[in-house]
């Protein structure tokens, strides 16, 4: 039996199954990357809902796991050398789980780095830009009289979708026929942009062909369908 008592986060979110990977998350575009990954891999894990609406990610217990106060984060009781490994940042978690299991990341060194570059593309560009569109279109930013920030982020989001559209021409997945962590990292953000944020018309989503087809293929995967709803929202 693994002992996770050294991690303060387990005081607020006790581990009922400490031998399983512990996931601290909420089904946001960043959070679902890890739940989808875990569902795709079939690894046993235990979920803990961190309610960001109640600022639970800023509690001392959670900050002891992720000092940046964001979800998701994990503790793997069977980390490198058999020791527990705490880890935050969704992209880092995807890479770790892929390398731990040898799945969803090409073994060929060149293709491995090509995959990682698309994960970084999502982390550095798609996530931040789409998130700003959401803020200025759906949330508090929509009340701003100055619409230049919204226009700036909409323009950049359209450009980023164009990058994906061009890259996906003739491809089933971002890495050709290989479904990888690059797809897992990106699916939830595109879905959120045109769904929850309701920004499809703003970014001319209907004019695209390859991105919507790719998104439809991704959302049809059973593991993706399950992961999008883990953990259940309060």
C-alpha positions in Angstrom: 0.0 0.0 0.0 1.4 3.4 -1.0 1.8 6.1 1.6 0.9 9.5 0.3 0.5 11.1 3.8 3.6 13.3 3.2 1.6 15.3 0.6 -0.5 18.0 2.3 -3.0 17.9 -0.5 -4.2 14.5 0.7 -5.4 16.1 3.9 -8.0 18.1 2.1 -8.6 15.4 -0.6 -8.0 12.1 1.0 -6.9 9.2 -1.2 -9.2 6.3 -0.9 -7.0 4.3 -3.2 -3.4 5.5 -2.5 -1.9 2.9 -4.8 -3.7 4.6 -7.8 -2.6 7.7 -9.6 -4.3 10.7 -8.0 -5.8 13.3 -10.3 -6.8 16.8 -9.0 -8.8 18.5 -11.7 -12.0 20.0 -13.1 -13.4 19.4 -16.7 -12.0 22.5 -18.2 -10.1 22.5 -21.5 -6.8 22.0 -19.6 -8.2 19.6 -17.0 -9.7 17.2 -19.6 -6.4 16.7 -21.3 -5.3 14.5 -18.4 -8.6 12.7 -17.8 -8.8 11.9 -21.5 -5.2 10.7 -21.5 -5.9 8.4 -18.5 -9.0 7.0 -20.1 -7.1 6.4 -23.3 -4.3 4.6 -21.4 -6.6 2.6 -19.1 -4.5 3.4 -16.1 -6.2 3.0 -12.7 -6.6 6.4 -11.1 -8.6 8.3 -8.5 -10.2 11.7 -9.2 -10.5 14.6 -6.8 -12.6 17.6 -7.9 -11.0 20.9 -7.3 -13.7 23.5 -7.4 -12.1 26.6 -8.9 -15.4 28.5 -8.5 -14.8 28.2 -4.8 -11.1 29.1 -5.1 -10.1 25.6 -3.9 -7.0 25.7 -6.1 -5.7 28.6 -4.0 -5.9 26.7 -0.7 -2.6 25.9 1.1 -3.1 22.2 0.5 -3.5 22.5 -3.2 -0.7 25.1 -3.5 1.6 22.6 -1.9 1.0 20.5 -5.0 0.9 23.2 -7.6 2.3 26.6 -6.4 0.8 28.2 -9.6 -2.7 27.4 -8.3 -4.0 25.9 -11.5 -5.6 22.6 -12.4 -4.8 19.8 -13.3 -2.2 18.2 -11.1 -1.4 14.6 -10.3 0.5 12.4 -7.8 1.7 9.2 -9.2 2.4 6.8 -6.3 4.6 4.7 -8.6 6.8 7.4 -10.1 10.4 7.0 -11.3 12.3 4.7 -9.0 9.1 3.5 -7.5 8.8 6.8 -5.5 5.7 9.0 -5.6 5.9 11.9 -8.1 3.8 15.1 -7.8 3.4 16.9 -11.1 1.6 19.9 -12.4 1.1 21.6 -15.9 -1.1 19.6 -18.2 1.5 19.4 -21.0 4.1 18.0 -18.7 1.6 15.5 -17.3 0.8 14.3 -20.9 4.5 13.8 -21.7 5.1 12.0 -18.4 2.2 9.6 -18.9 3.1 8.9 -22.5 6.7 8.1 -21.6 5.7 6.1 -18.5 3.4 3.8 -20.7 5.1 4.0 -24.0 1.8 5.0 -25.6 0.4 8.0 -27.6 3.9 9.4 -28.3 5.9 8.0 -31.3 9.0 6.1 -30.4 10.9 7.4 -33.4 13.0 10.3 -32.1 12.2 12.7 -34.9 8.4 12.0 -34.8 8.6 12.2 -31.0 9.9 15.8 -31.2 7.4 16.7 -33.9 4.6 15.6 -31.6 6.0 17.5 -28.7 6.2 20.7 -30.8 2.5 20.5 -31.5 1.8 20.0 -27.8 3.9 23.2 -27.1 1.9 24.9 -29.9 -1.3 24.2 -28.0 0.3 25.2 -24.6 1.9 28.4 -25.9 -0.6 29.6 -28.4 -4.0 27.9 -28.7 -4.8 27.7 -25.0 -3.9 31.3 -24.1 -5.4 32.9 -27.2 -8.7 30.9 -27.2 -9.0 31.5 -23.4 -8.7 35.3 -24.0 -11.5 35.1 -26.6 -13.6 33.3 -24.0 -13.0 36.0 -21.5 -13.7 38.9 -23.8 -16.6 37.3 -25.6 -18.4 35.3 -22.9 -17.3 36.4 -19.5 -16.5 39.7 -17.7 -14.6 41.1 -20.7 -17.7 41.3 -22.8 -18.8 44.4 -20.8 -15.7 46.3 -21.9 -16.6 49.2 -24.2 -13.2 49.0 -25.9 -13.5 46.0 -28.3 -10.0 46.1 -29.5 -8.8 43.4 -27.1 -11.5 41.0 -28.3 -10.7 41.8 -32.0 -7.0 41.2 -31.3 -7.6 37.7 -29.8 -10.2 36.8 -32.4 -7.8 37.6 -35.2 -5.0 35.6 -33.6 -7.4 32.7 -32.9 -8.5 32.6 -36.5 -4.8 32.6 -37.6 -4.1 29.7 -35.3 -7.1 27.7 -36.6 -5.7 28.4 -40.0 -2.4 26.8 -39.0 -4.2 23.7 -37.9 -6.4 23.7 -41.0 -3.4 23.7 -43.3 -1.5 21.1 -41.3 -4.5 18.7 -41.1 -4.9 18.7 -44.9 -4.7 15.0 -45.9 -4.1 14.0 -42.3 -6.5 12.1 -40.0 -4.6 13.3 -36.9 -2.0 16.0 -36.1 0.7 13.3 -36.5 -0.8 11.8 -39.7 -2.3 8.4 -38.9 -1.1 8.4 -35.3 -3.4 9.7 -32.6 -1.1 11.2 -30.0 -0.9 13.6 -27.1 -0.9 16.4 -29.6 -4.5 15.7 -30.4 -5.4 15.2 -26.8 -3.9 18.5 -25.8 -5.8 20.4 -28.5 -9.2 18.8 -28.9 -10.7 20.3 -25.7 -9.7 23.8 -26.6 -11.2 23.8 -30.1 -14.3 22.2 -28.7 -14.5 24.9 -26.0 -14.0 27.7 -28.4 -16.9 26.8 -30.7 -19.1 25.2 -28.0 -18.9 26.7 -24.5 -17.5 30.0 -25.6 -19.9 30.3 -28.5 -17.2 31.9 -30.7 -17.6 29.8 -33.8 -19.0 32.7 -35.9 -16.4 35.1 -34.6 -13.6 32.9 -35.8 -15.3 31.8 -39.1 -15.3 28.2 -37.9 -17.8 27.2 -40.6 -15.4 28.1 -43.3 -13.0 25.4 -42.1 -13.0 21.8 -43.4 -10.2 19.9 -41.9 -10.4 21.1 -38.3 -14.1 20.3 -37.8 -13.6 16.9 -39.3 -10.6 16.3 -37.0 -12.6 17.5 -34.0 -15.5 15.2 -34.9 -13.2 12.2 -35.1 -11.7 13.0 -31.8 -15.0 13.6 -30.0 -16.2 10.2 -31.3 -13.6 8.3 -29.4 -15.1 6.6 -26.3 -12.2 7.6 -24.1 -12.6 11.3 -25.1 -16.3 11.2 -24.4 -15.6 9.8 -20.9 -12.7 12.1 -20.2 -14.6 15.2 -21.0 -16.9 14.6 -18.0 -14.2 13.7 -15.4 -14.4 14.6 -12.6 -18.1 15.5 -12.5 -18.8 19.2 -12.1 -20.3 20.2 -8.8 
